[in-house]
Amino acid sequence: MATQNGNANEDYAMLRKANPVLSDGTPIADLFNLETREVSLSTMYDPELYRVEMDKIFAKVWLLLGHATEIPKSGDYVVRHMGEDEVIVARDRKGEIHVSLNVCPHRGMHVCTAESGNAQVHKCIYHGWAFRPDGSFVGAPLEKEKMHGDIYPKEKLGLKKARVQLFHGLIFATWNEEAGPLEEQLGDMKFYYDIMFGKTHGGMEVLGPPQRLTIPANWKTAGEQAACDGFHTLTLHRSQFDIGNFGNISDTMEEFVPIMQGVNVADRGNALRCISAATTFASVIGSGEDFNKMSDDERLAKLPPPGIVNAQLLAEMKERLSPEQLHVCAVAPPQVGNMFPNVNLLFIYAPLPDGTLGSGYVVHTINPRGPDKFQWITWFLCEKDTPEEVKDIIRAVAVQTGGTSGLIEQDDSDTWPHMTEAARGSWGRTETLKYQAIGGVNRPEGWPDKANVYAGLSKDDAQWHWWLQYHELMVNK
Amino acid sequence: MSNTAEKIAPFEIPPISLPKPTDSITHYQIQQFLHLDAYLLDHHLLDQWLNILAPDLRYFVPVRQTKERKDRDSEFSTKLGHMDDNFQSIALRVHRLVNTGTAWSEDPASRVRRFVSNVSVWETDVTGEYDVISYLLLTRNRFYQEDYTLLSAERHDRVRRKGETFELVRREVRMDQSVLGMPNLAIFL
């Protein structure tokens, strides 16, 4: 990687500045054509670019690590990743959640070797340095002998701590001391995420520990798709139409494709597909009633957003959300999308075996493990106050739809490795990803003025936003 | 003679606590049943495979976490699985794979081989139903890959006599990986 007159470290320092240049002389800015909306396919493999991403994106932004209900009790902990760093996510005696680097400051051993459990003291198995759930240093064995030395006071010998912020129970953390609050990163999209995650008094809970698997692909293959790639539904997920999960197959060949209708919204790389409630109603319930003539209240009663499974939860939702947010739910509830950079969201309706309408919340993180590998973490959630027997149904249906064996998502995870494999070739890497099917801003009457709004058939607008945000962090910052 | 294992061990050795296995004929028949199961799956005879599944099937692949030894009882989630299916949902999976021509996660199909060994069979409280534990070593190869993705697991099955043969009533697949090493479970275990 060294250039003629420099060494690898100097090159790397260059890459951390604004307008970085890769060692082959390519400015990172040149990987984009902002006019024609193209991105070099080399981005899906380049190991050098990957190192820059780790520093400029993953070490800077707020990252999703899990949900507060995974660690309900004092001392509960789970081990997760921020970029390639392992962190301990733990709850202290006061109930506060802390995120600490899982690296002993003594000799670099992982302090926690299990992935979840309960402990008021995390004791490194190597030399016995011990830490509290908040990361602070308890002490080292042979206290009188000062085995932790006499140079640093104990306060300086805790685990490295990340900043933590909760969003409706979702645990976010960042290493960046200068980052604004999470709300800044969510931008205008907070309005929609509040709908998804904050619509009941009890809030959400996880339905179990997350599924984890390894995908031999660059993290961005899944990352950019999550930002409203509605188009792939028609071909990659074609079998869903064939088996009757996505409505009538003949419709997909027409210009009016029900599943692709709705409103895409995007801001700062965060994007959501709000899928038309009328088309969902027609394809899933199909009672023949004219959904378009109904009031918002009538619509919400007939087709509440995914996860609102009874009248009690619906009443809570009406209390908690603004009229504007309720209007969104009645017209086109947010269902599929992302949170920049590496969160993927899928809130689904699913017809149940008994003919009624079930639903499920699927939340993924895409954790990079090298330029050609990532871990795909999948949480299944529901509203905490969902009746227990309904939770069991939701859990099974969601697992059959999303995640490891999900009938929808198993096709995605088999596609991404091809893109990274393609990006390794001398010619493959010169190809571009194209985001040229643009609909333009188009806000329907009555739709709130929140984020960039693209109504109609799902096109490339929101996905391009994802890349603009990536560009902003990689090139300009 | 005083150096028996009991005397030289640093602690009291407990007796083996496994129940007595079933008779050798039943054991053989059930082993053949497991071979049939693997043959049908390895040879993409998924529609025929449905014949050996009971209508009241429960098929579960629990999520696993690495835990400290003292917490080992809670390694496997009793609630959340990588797969959580019944006969109806399995049949839908098979329908998608066999009849649509658009089940891309397995088209082109993976080349999979299921090595089934270490079979143990126990009788249960229900006449004609047996608890069966077997080891599974599964190799999966796909597309251009020069190497295999491997999956090793222990299968806890309940099988029921059905005429001359058996049917699968319950399968719980306890994988040895906490992080699955393949991008999906579009295949059956």
Chai-1 contact restraints between the chains, C-beta under 6 A:
chainA,res_idxA,chainB,res_idxB,connection_type,confidence,min_distance_angstrom,max_distance_angstrom,comment,restraint_id
A,A114,B,T66,contact,1.0,0.0,6.0,A-B,restraint_1
A,A114,B,K67,contact,1.0,0.0,6.0,A-B,restraint_2
A,A114,B,E68,contact,1.0,0.0,6.0,A-B,restraint_3
A,E115,B,Q65,contact,1.0,0.0,6.0,A-B,restraint_4
A,E115,B,T66,contact,1.0,0.0,6.0,A-B,restraint_5
A,S116,B,Q65,contact,1.0,0.0,6.0,A-B,restraint_6
A,G117,B,E68,contact,1.0,0.0,6.0,A-B,restraint_7
A,G117,B,D71,contact,1.0,0.0,6.0,A-B,restraint_8
A,L207,B,L80,contact,1.0,0.0,6.0,A-B,restraint_9
A,G208,B,S77,contact,1.0,0.0,6.0,A-B,restraint_10
A,G208,B,K79,contact,1.0,0.0,6.0,A-B,restraint_11
A,G208,B,L80,contact,1.0,0.0,6.0,A-B,restraint_12
A,P209,B,V63,contact,1.0,0.0,6.0,A-B,restraint_13
A,P209,B,Q65,contact,1.0,0.0,6.0,A-B,restraint_14
A,P209,B,S77,contact,1.0,0.0,6.0,A-B,restraint_15
A,Q211,B,V63,contact,1.0,0.0,6.0,A-B,restraint_16
A,Q211,B,H82,contact,1.0,0.0,6.0,A-B,restraint_17
A,R212,B,V179,contact,1.0,0.0,6.0,A-B,restraint_18
A,L213,B,L180,contact,1.0,0.0,6.0,A-B,restraint_19
A,T214,B,G181,contact,1.0,0.0,6.0,A-B,restraint_20
A,I215,B,P183,contact,1.0,0.0,6.0,A-B,restraint_21
A,R238,B,T102,contact,1.0,0.0,6.0,A-B,restraint_22
A,S239,B,R96,contact,1.0,0.0,6.0,A-B,restraint_23
A,S239,B,T100,contact,1.0,0.0,6.0,A-B,restraint_24
A,S239,B,T102,contact,1.0,0.0,6.0,A-B,restraint_25
A,S239,B,A103,contact,1.0,0.0,6.0,A-B,restraint_26
A,D242,B,T100,contact,1.0,0.0,6.0,A-B,restraint_27
A,D242,B,T102,contact,1.0,0.0,6.0,A-B,restraint_28
A,I243,B,R96,contact,1.0,0.0,6.0,A-B,restraint_29
A,P353,B,Q88,contact,1.0,0.0,6.0,A-B,restraint_30
A,A396,B,D84,contact,1.0,0.0,6.0,A-B,restraint_31
A,V399,B,G81,contact,1.0,0.0,6.0,A-B,restraint_32
A,V399,B,D84,contact,1.0,0.0,6.0,A-B,restraint_33
A,Q400,B,S89,contact,1.0,0.0,6.0,A-B,restraint_34
A,T404,B,H82,contact,1.0,0.0,6.0,A-B,restraint_35
A,T404,B,L185,contact,1.0,0.0,6.0,A-B,restraint_36
A,S405,B,H82,contact,1.0,0.0,6.0,A-B,restraint_37
A,S405,B,M83,contact,1.0,0.0,6.0,A-B,restraint_38
A,S405,B,L185,contact,1.0,0.0,6.0,A-B,restraint_39
A,Q410,B,S105,contact,1.0,0.0,6.0,A-B,restraint_40
A,Q410,B,N184,contact,1.0,0.0,6.0,A-B,restraint_41
A,Q410,B,A186,contact,1.0,0.0,6.0,A-B,restraint_42
A,D411,B,W104,contact,1.0,0.0,6.0,A-B,restraint_43
A,D411,B,S105,contact,1.0,0.0,6.0,A-B,restraint_44
A,S413,B,P183,contact,1.0,0.0,6.0,A-B,restraint_45
A,S413,B,N184,contact,1.0,0.0,6.0,A-B,restraint_46
A,D414,B,S105,contact,1.0,0.0,6.0,A-B,restraint_47
A,D414,B,P183,contact,1.0,0.0,6.0,A-B,restraint_48
